[in-house]
Amino acid sequence: MADVARDVLIIALAFTTSTVGSLGGLGGAILLVPLLTFGDMTIAEAAPLGLVSVIAGSVAAGRTQLRDGAVNHRFAVVTELGATAGVIVGVVLAGSISDRVLTYFLATLALLAAGGGAIRKGVRWKPDASLGADSIGEHHGSLSGVYRLNDQPVPYQPTRMGLGVSLMTIAGVVTGLAGVGGGFLKTPLSSEVMRLPAKVAAATSTFTIGLTASTALLLMAIDGRVVVSDSALVVIGSLVGGTLGSRLQRYLSPPVVRRATALVLTVIAVVLVVRA
Amino acid sequence: MTSLSSFLAKWTTTVIVLAALAASAGLIVHGDIAHTLNTAALVSLGALPMLRVIALAVSWARAGDRRYSAAAVMLMSLMAVGVLLVAVWR
């Protein structure tokens, strides 16, 4: 009976954190891992489950986000080049900075990102009535695209890519050093620095964090740290949570998505400080 | 929805359904069969984001979007180097 209760609890936690994570493109691992450690799990045991949660949530949300044309793959690939290079440097340098200093730094970044998203009012990109529904998606040979907002096509063009990719690289170094996913930094950087619409930033970040988590999970599998029975429980909860989060995102306005993301970022900052 | 997005959404849906079925069946049965089913669910989900980048690189190359196709290939190469580097470093 205790085993069944434990299994149900893991599924419920994975479901909740993946719903919240895919709503704002933040991933859910940074919330799921501390929650799992409140039970009988160590961080070393919970970390692979966090990665499984991010992958399953990302894949589940991806289905809806692909159908909505909300993911900008070209933007994802370009920014992920910087972030991945940063993560490699960060992992190699891991241990050179005190965990406590790093955690407070991450919490500060999360709060700054939360503030940036919460303060901004209104919608940056406006609908264009001249565009048809067939224009939804990303453009050939460019980082620009069109996304759907309240059934209206909205064109957008990311800007400040040089600065954005540089900051993504630094975010990659920080996340590599700290051993956390970078979703909570990538989404605000994409929307507030490179001016991607909030929904496109969240959908694109959801894709890239799944990619990063797959690579990290492969490394943990090589180390023999992945418990497949517990991972399957997380897969079930996160597939449902990721699907629900992406559907909720479809019906919420950009300011609401930004405020919800800001709230979760604040919770993440508090969780980080409490863990430190 | 573009044909590439449609193709990716279709494959993503198929993998999600298969992974969910395998993980759910793994809860019901026990022993080696459960382990195999759970592993299949994990591997299929874990491989999907990387396969998506490979599909993007191929699709963009075919459409003549060589710059972004090259960026996708560079990303996969960088990830492979990262995995090797970290595996050796440990």
Interface residues (C-beta under 8 A of the other chain):
Chain A: D7 V52 I55 A56 S58 V59 A60 G62 R63 L66 R67 G69 V71 H73 R74 V77 V78 E80 L81 T84 A85 V87 I88 V91 V92 I136 G137 H140 G141 F207 G210 L211 A213 S214 T215 L217 L218 L219 I222 D223 V226 V228 S229 S231 A232 L233 V235 I236 L239
Chain B: M1 T2 S5 L8 A9 T12 T13 V15 I16 A19 A20 A22 A23 S24 G26 L27 A34 H35 L37 N38 T39 A41 L42 L45 G46 A47 L48 P49 M50 R52 V53 L56 A63 D65 R67 Y68 A71 A72 M74 L75 L78 M79 V81 G82 V83 L85 V86 A87 W89 R90
